[in-house]
């Protein structure tokens, strides 16, 4: 359990909060590229209780009139990202003049023009034109709205909402994979962001939440649990369901935490599942043979959040059309809210629970995870929970998060935040795998399997870095 003040400290992300300041120091996903329509790529964004507008610039990369690579001070002490970093703008949602909504604005001259009185804002937040003011007026030069640098990576627009220069992107697989080997999506969960992250780094829940009481018919999202595990003749859902008491080990890593779940299948055979916390609000998990995904849980406010995912395949080009159809069948647009949600009891069917799935909530494991974390309430009260040995990853993450908040407040380094390009290059992987190994020598065996997978890959780094115990 946590003290009430600590529970507040690790869940509240609004402007000025200690955790909010920490999370703003990392690049955060703000939108899918696919949700920005070509006819009008402008969208209202709410992130960490801050209202913004994302738009694709109509003048291409760079900022018109600026010297390439030259940072521009914005009055907050944060220099702008160098010109040429991307074709996206992210600015405050409300016009500084009379407070109207800029998400309805017109894209002009690389910026947004307010519909009310024609004030034009550049992607750096500066007011460039005030048509109704006298021609000789210098008033526009005194007006600026919030603005944040944006970069597009494998189907997701990321933004840096912190102070100072943006950090370089780590060399994680999800960022270095060629676009054709990836797939990006998002979903709305109506609960605090930390509940989503803690669900993703909890390795013991898969033995129950995602099991079947009948034959597993899945060919949709979650198929990693219905694939046969090499050398066993059994599906992963069967293996983890039968072996429901894994040995869980948690290791510190440059990216955050590495979580190892070890299941003894026989005296000679062990199932090894390795997942990762990518600090502060993402995790990396295996997704069937040859596939892995990184998933961020990004606060909208303290009682709701979006998860953003980049799936990457080490060996095959992804079938984006099929994957997109599978995911769109489970959500309503434009908010990406799951069709199964609290308002309809997540589609709970008691007959299905008796005959087919452990949850009675359909075949999509994402819904199972969603139910688990949403059912705790908008913000889980961690002062009354009772954690055990199997919760090692959850408790390790909370200790790390509290320590990092204090460290960041003191100006000291925090996990997964590279200070320069060299440190970014050292943040690789993270390694995530589901495999069967001999009971003896399993540490070397899983690393060898990972090396083999990367050797077969047309794009992955060959070295298995950061895997030493």
C-alpha angles and dihedrals in degrees: 000000000000132000111254093247091052092049088055091047095055097043109040114087106164122130112297097015117126093240092042090055091049095049092047088061089070129067106261130197112247105170146353114253087225092061092059104084118217092230092060117359097188122118138173110238129194116192128165090350092305121122116221143157123234118200139168108240116240094213097061126239119345132033118281112246097015126115108248112261095008115131118224121212114232104195094259095081092255118115117221120252111269115273113266096038094120150326096256133095128199117189140157113290099230129067113244090224106063102344101254123156114274093192085084092050127123120253106237135155093355093306144065127277118208113237094216104064103351100254108166121214125195122220087261089062095250118139105239103177138022103181097189095053121091114278092243093050119124092192094110092062089062095054126086135156126203116285135179135195117252133200129184118226125177098325099325131095110222124197134197110220098173135096126268125019117340114254119246116261114261117244092248117156092246089061099039097045113104111256093245090061093055142071127196131201142151141206139194120242119185100221141069117301095240092062089059094049093046090053090053096052096044106102099183098061093072090072090066115014096053100035127115127225089196133034112311107240098175123145094153138075106328094041090134086081093051097050119101113254109235114259097011107076087223136102120249090244089059094047098049091040092056094041100051099156106068124179104243123205126182123200131187115242137175090256094048119272138354115211121201121193112191122192123187106221096173135345088274105033131065131186112221122195118180123192133165144217108222100202130271108006112351139076136198120216136169115259107195130297111346096352134104133169137205115211126191123198106209122187119238085182132323094288103043139032146173124238115214121196137195111192115195130190119210095203114020137048108252121250094231094176094057094042092049092050090051093052097042089054088065102047142052121233146261093023097038091230112165114251087227106062145134093289091064099029090258089290092294112187117184093201091054089049090055097044111025125004130035091230102038087224104112135268100292108100089200088069090051091054091043092054092049096054098034093049089063089069132253092301116015116235100229092180091081103040124106116218127196141190091284089062094066094122093050094050092044090053093051092050090049093048095050091046092048093050090055092044093050092049087056093049095250128137120278131198121280095008109116117208095201143005093272092056090047090055089053092057099083136153115342094222115234124171144157111208148143117241138171111274088239116059095012092146092063093038097059092046089051091051090050091050090051092050092052092046089058093047119100091215115019125107109260099219120085100222129184093017099112115117 
